[in-house]
Amino acid sequence: MTLVIRPSEVDAAELDAKPLAPPSAQPLSGEIIVRGKVAFANDDRTIISGIWESEPGTSRWEFLTRGEIVHILSGRMTVQQDDGAPVELTAGSAAFFPLGWTGEWTVIEPVRKFYVVYK
């Protein structure tokens, strides 16, 4: 089976909206609305992939039981690992958040990403 998705062409109306909340992340700057759609999950859900959008805001992320790989399609954000320097992610950037990564994400301009979560 080959699954093809064009994340930049998926209409925002096709994504499910909800406030960002644990266990995904803890908002630090008030309510942050996110939208997402799972495009693929294997049978035991050890690999999940899809599209995710976030409105501006700051949140705390802890990858204690899973890791994530992202490719930023649009927008601008910074990520800062605890005790690390901030790193800016913009359209075309890819980032890896391995098991054990903890820190903050600050979405400066609305972000759309393609992600792969793994356990």
ZIPEZI-V212668 format. One record per pair of residues at least 4 apart in sequence whose ideal C-beta (glycine too) atoms are under 7 Angstrom apart, sorted by the first residue. I is the first residue (numbers start at 1). J is the second residue. D is the distance in Angstrom with one decimal. If there is no record, write none. Layout:
((I J D) (I J D))
This chain:
((3 40 5.6) (5 39 4.8) (7 51 4.8) (7 73 5.7) (7 114 4.4) (8 73 5.0) (10 14 5.5) (10 37 6.9) (10 51 5.5) (12 35 6.3) (12 53 6.8) (14 37 6.2) (15 35 3.7) (15 36 5.7) (15 37 4.9) (15 51 6.5) (15 53 6.3) (16 35 6.4) (16 36 6.1) (16 37 6.5) (17 33 5.9) (17 35 4.7) (18 34 6.5) (19 31 5.1) (19 32 6.7) (19 33 6.1) (20 24 6.4) (20 25 5.6) (20 27 5.2) (20 32 4.3) (20 34 4.8) (20 54 6.9) (20 59 5.9) (22 26 5.7) (25 59 4.3) (25 60 6.2) (25 61 4.8) (26 59 6.2) (26 60 4.4) (27 31 6.4) (27 32 4.8) (27 57 6.2) (27 59 5.0) (28 58 4.6) (28 59 5.8) (28 60 5.8) (28 104 7.0) (29 57 4.4) (29 58 4.3) (30 57 6.7) (32 54 6.3) (32 55 5.7) (32 57 3.8) (32 59 6.1) (33 55 4.8) (34 52 6.5) (34 53 6.4) (34 54 4.8) (35 53 4.4) (36 50 6.0) (36 51 6.3) (36 52 4.4) (37 50 5.2) (37 51 5.1) (38 48 6.0) (38 50 4.3) (39 49 5.6) (39 50 4.4) (39 51 6.7) (40 49 4.5) (41 45 5.2) (41 48 4.6) (42 46 6.2) (42 47 4.8) (46 118 6.5) (46 119 4.4) (47 116 6.7) (47 118 5.4) (48 117 4.6) (49 115 6.4) (49 116 4.6) (50 115 6.4) (51 112 6.8) (51 114 6.1) (52 113 5.4) (52 115 5.7) (53 110 6.6) (53 111 6.5) (53 112 4.7) (54 107 4.8) (54 110 6.9) (54 111 5.1) (55 107 6.8) (55 110 5.7) (56 107 4.9) (56 108 6.2) (56 109 6.9) (56 110 6.6) (57 107 5.8) (58 104 5.9) (58 106 4.5) (59 104 6.8) (59 105 5.5) (60 104 5.6) (61 103 6.4) (61 105 5.7) (62 102 4.6) (63 67 5.6) (63 68 6.4) (63 97 5.0) (63 98 6.9) (63 99 6.0) (63 100 6.6) (63 101 4.4) (64 100 7.0) (65 119 6.8) (66 117 5.4) (66 118 6.6) (66 119 5.0) (67 97 5.9) (67 98 4.9) (67 99 4.9) (67 118 5.3) (68 97 4.6) (68 115 5.8) (68 116 6.9) (68 117 5.0) (69 94 7.0) (69 96 5.4) (69 115 6.9) (69 116 4.7) (70 94 6.7) (70 95 5.2) (70 113 4.6) (70 115 4.9) (71 94 4.9) (71 113 6.3) (71 114 4.7) (72 89 4.9) (72 90 6.2) (72 91 5.7) (72 92 6.8) (72 93 4.7) (72 111 6.4) (72 113 5.3) (73 91 6.2) (73 112 4.5) (73 113 6.2) (73 114 6.3) (74 91 5.2) (74 111 7.0) (74 112 4.7) (75 107 6.9) (75 109 4.6) (75 110 5.1) (75 111 3.5) (75 112 6.2) (76 88 6.9) (76 90 5.1) (76 108 4.7) (76 109 4.3) (77 89 5.2) (77 105 6.0) (77 106 6.1) (77 107 4.5) (77 108 5.9) (77 111 5.1) (78 86 4.5) (78 87 6.5) (78 88 5.2) (78 106 4.9) (78 108 6.9) (79 87 5.4) (79 89 6.4) (79 95 6.5) (79 103 6.4) (79 105 5.2) (80 84 5.9) (80 86 4.3) (80 103 5.1) (80 104 5.2) (81 101 6.1) (81 103 4.1) (82 102 5.1) (82 103 5.0) (84 103 6.8) (89 93 4.2) (89 95 5.7) (97 101 4.4) (107 111 5.1))
